[in-house]
Amino acid sequence: MEFTVGQIAEVLQGTVEGDASQPVNRLAKIEEAQAGSLSFLSNLKYEPHLYTTQATVVIVSRTLELKRPVTAALIRVDDPYTSFTALLEFYQQASRTGKRGVEEPAFMAASARIGANHYRGAFSYIGENCEIGEGVVIFPHVFIGDRVKIGDGTILYAGAKIYAETVIGQRCVIHAGAVIGSDGFGFAPQPDGSYRTIPQIGNVVLEDNVSIGANATVDCATLGSTIIREGAKIDNLVQLAHNVEVGRHTVIASQTGVSGSTKIGDFCVLAGQVGMAGHLTLANRTTVTAQSGVGKSIKHEGVLLQGSPAFALRDSLRSNAIFRHLPELDRRLRLLEQQAQPPEKR
């Protein structure tokens, strides 16, 4: 795909300095870019590359003051990082979702309905009474169970599995191998020590602009719904158990596990390998650092947690500092105890 500098500036609502008619056909890092490339400068640590880059055009801040002349055209915007992200989204949408039509063999039940401009890859399956919007992209080997609803512009990558009754909003992305709506881990212990399966008859609801990573799993609710709210981003290999609620624009990194009925607030961050016990509540804007274990609810907004069990970051850092000195502290304590004893007992 090829665009002119001026067309890109129009998409980003930016201002061009230089030749707006030059063609651009690729995106690249500023230090690696060649002719025909577009790059961006957000971190001023990379500013020296601005004066040597071979890029055709660079996205920069409106407030950046040049120290030397540049050969690249500039597109000035309010926030280069956000603008470049928007451009990546535009490029991805154009390059990955250009397919339209149906590849055979593919199955769609006669009672299912799908909107215009969609794509169904080979060996995809759509069950009874599904309602699928316009411009939906369904890659090969995707399974969509009965009575599933999917909003406009959503993308389901190869091998994603969507269980019956799931509701997926507009412009969601479900990556390869993700499983949405599998049974929650519900088993009732019996007097003889065995376990009886508790039927999981709820569903999963993904609101608009949710992203689910590759091989992530989101369990259906026992009753009601497991809910991932608008704009939440779930990384690869994340497990969300039954009746979990994830707030708006919350991000959850890889290998995190969230136990049943836990409610995570808006704008939270769960780093990699976080473990959360069940029936907890995390207040809005809570951040949990990597490999932390959360065993109690967090009621105040903006708390930064670390450790296992996790507690306030500042207290955790102080405790770790003391922990590193424990052998020396133990030696000094024993020495003081010896000195405190009467001479005849030493």
Order of alpha helices (4+ residues) and beta strands (2+ residues): beta-alpha-beta-beta-beta-beta-alpha-beta-beta-alpha-beta-beta-beta-beta-beta-beta-beta-beta-beta-beta-beta-beta-beta-beta-beta-beta-beta-beta-beta-beta-beta-beta-beta-beta-beta-beta-beta-beta-beta-beta-beta-beta-beta-alpha-alpha
